[in-house]
Amino acid sequence: MSKKKSHFQKSALYFSAFSVIASILSIIFLYLKIQTLGWESPISASLLASSFFFGFVAVVLFIIGSSDIPSFKVGENSE
């Protein structure tokens, strides 16, 4: 039985999609900057770190948004 998702879970799914897009854009910019600056540049290192960060944020937010979290309200039936 699927429960209704809360607003926080829905927003976590939306931010997960945004993080995937940001990670892909970071990888594209990283590819373009490596061609001109090389791997030793701090810009390349920061783009690599941001793509790693956004990728794992997307994974965590997707898990939060798609999980079945029970309601903790007092007085509700557990059915």
SERO-4910 file (N, C-alpha, C, O; in steps of 0.05 Angstrom, whole numbers):
BEGIN
 pado doro    nc1    nc2    nc3   cac1   cac2   cac3    cc1    cc2    cc3    oc1    oc2    oc3
  Met    A     17    -23      0      0      0      0     18     25      0     35     28     17
  Ser    A     14     42    -19     30     66    -21     17     88     -5     -7     93     -7
  Lys    A     33    102     11     23    124     27     27    150     12     43    152     -6
  Lys    A     11    170     20     14    196      7     40    209     15     47    209     39
  Lys    A     55    219     -4     80    232      1     76    260     13     58    274      5
  Ser    A     93    267     31     91    294     43    103    314     25    116    307      4
  His    A     99    339     31    111    361     15    141    360     15    154    366     -5
  Phe    A    152    352     38    182    350     40    193    328     22    214    332     10
  Gln    A    179    306     20    188    284      2    185    292    -27    202    285    -43
  Lys    A    164    306    -34    160    315    -61    182    335    -69    193    334    -91
  Ser    A    188    353    -50    209    373    -56    236    360    -57    253    369    -72
  Ala    A    240    338    -42    266    324    -43    269    311    -71    291    310    -82
  Leu    A    247    301    -83    249    290   -110    255    312   -130    271    307   -149
  Tyr    A    243    335   -127    249    357   -146    278    367   -143    291    372   -163
  Phe    A    287    369   -119    315    378   -115    335    356   -124    357    362   -132
  Ser    A    326    331   -123    343    309   -133    346    312   -164    368    309   -174
  Ala    A    325    319   -177    327    323   -206    344    347   -212    360    347   -231
  Phe    A    342    368   -197    359    392   -200    388    385   -196    405    395   -210
  Ser    A    393    368   -176    421    360   -170    433    343   -193    457    346   -199
  Val    A    417    327   -205    426    311   -228    434    330   -251    455    326   -264
  Ile    A    417    349   -256    423    368   -278    448    384   -271    465    389   -289
  Ala    A    451    393   -246    475    408   -238    500    391   -240    521    401   -248
  Ser    A    498    365   -234    521    348   -236    529    344   -265    552    344   -272
  Ile    A    509    341   -283    515    337   -311    527    363   -323    546    362   -338
  Leu    A    517    386   -314    529    411   -324    557    415   -314    574    425   -328
  Ser    A    562    406   -289    590    408   -278    609    390   -294    632    398   -299
  Ile    A    599    367   -302    616    348   -318    622    360   -345    644    357   -356
  Ile    A    602    373   -357    605    385   -384    626    408   -382    644    410   -398
  Phe    A    622    425   -362    641    447   -359    669    437   -352    689    449   -360
  Leu    A    670    415   -337    696    403   -330    710    393   -355    734    397   -359
  Tyr    A    695    380   -373    706    371   -398    717    394   -415    739    392   -427
  Leu    A    702    416   -416    711    439   -432    735    453   -419    753    461   -434
  Lys    A    736    455   -393    759    468   -380    784    451   -380    806    462   -381
  Ile    A    781    425   -379    805    408   -380    819    411   -406    844    409   -407
  Gln    A    804    415   -427    816    418   -454    834    443   -455    854    443   -469
  Thr    A    826    464   -441    841    489   -442    860    493   -419    882    503   -423
  Leu    A    853    485   -395    869    490   -371    885    465   -362    906    469   -350
  Gly    A    875    442   -366    888    417   -357    878    409   -330    861    423   -317
  Trp    A    887    386   -320    878    375   -294    890    389   -270    878    388   -249
  Glu    A    912    403   -274    925    416   -251    912    442   -242    920    453   -221
  Ser    A    893    452   -257    881    477   -250    861    474   -226    848    454   -224
  Pro    A    860    494   -209    841    494   -187    812    494   -197    794    484   -183
  Ile    A    808    506   -220    781    507   -231    772    479   -238    749    471   -234
  Ser    A    790    463   -250    783    435   -256    777    419   -231    759    402   -231
  Ala    A    793    424   -210    789    409   -185    762    417   -173    748    399   -162
  Ser    A    755    442   -173    730    450   -161    706    440   -178    685    433   -166
  Leu    A    708    439   -204    687    427   -220    684    397   -216    661    387   -216
  Leu    A    706    384   -212    705    355   -206    692    350   -179    675    332   -176
  Ala    A    699    367   -159    687    364   -132    657    371   -133    642    357   -119
  Ser    A    649    391   -148    621    398   -149    605    377   -163    582    372   -156
  Ser    A    616    364   -184    601    343   -197    597    319   -179    576    306   -179
  Phe    A    618    312   -163    617    291   -144    596    297   -122    580    280   -115
  Phe    A    596    322   -112    578    331    -91    549    329   -101    532    318    -88
  Phe    A    543    341   -124    516    342   -135    506    313   -142    482    308   -139
  Gly    A    524    296   -151    516    269   -157    506    254   -132    486    240   -133
  Phe    A    522    256   -110    514    241    -86    491    255    -72    475    241    -58
  Val    A    488    281    -74    464    294    -63    440    285    -77    419    280    -65
  Ala    A    441    281   -103    419    271   -119    411    243   -110    387    237   -108
  Val    A    431    226   -105    424    199    -95    410    199    -68    390    185    -65
  Val    A    421    215    -50    409    216    -23    381    228    -24    363    217    -11
  Leu    A    377    249    -38    350    261    -40    330    243    -54    307    244    -48
  Phe    A    340    228    -74    322    209    -87    313    187    -68    289    179    -69
  Ile    A    331    178    -52    324    157    -32    304    168    -12    285    154     -4
  Ile    A    309    192     -2    290    205     17    263    209      4    243    204     17
  Gly    A    263    219    -21    237    224    -34    221    200    -42    197    201    -43
  Ser    A    234    178    -47    220    154    -56    215    134    -34    202    113    -39
  Ser    A    225    138    -10    221    119     12    192    121     23    179    142     20
  Asp    A    184    101     37    158    100     49    161    107     79    165     89     96
  Ile    A    158    132     85    162    142    112    135    141    127    116    153    117
  Pro    A    133    128    150    108    127    164    101    154    177    119    171    182
  Ser    A     76    158    182     67    182    196     72    179    226     66    158    237
  Phe    A     82    200    239     87    199    267     67    217    282     72    225    305
  Lys    A     44    223    270     24    239    284     11    223    305      5    199    302
  Val    A      5    236    328     -8    222    350    -38    220    344    -51    239    336
  Gly    A    -49    196    349    -78    192    345    -86    182    318   -110    178    314
  Glu    A    -67    177    300    -74    166    273    -74    136    274    -59    124    289
  Asn    A    -91    124    259    -91     95    256    -67     86    240    -58    100    223
  Ser    A    -57     62    246    -33     52    232    -40     36    207    -23     22    197
  Glu    A    -65     37    198    -73     22    175    -67     35    149    -72     25    128
***
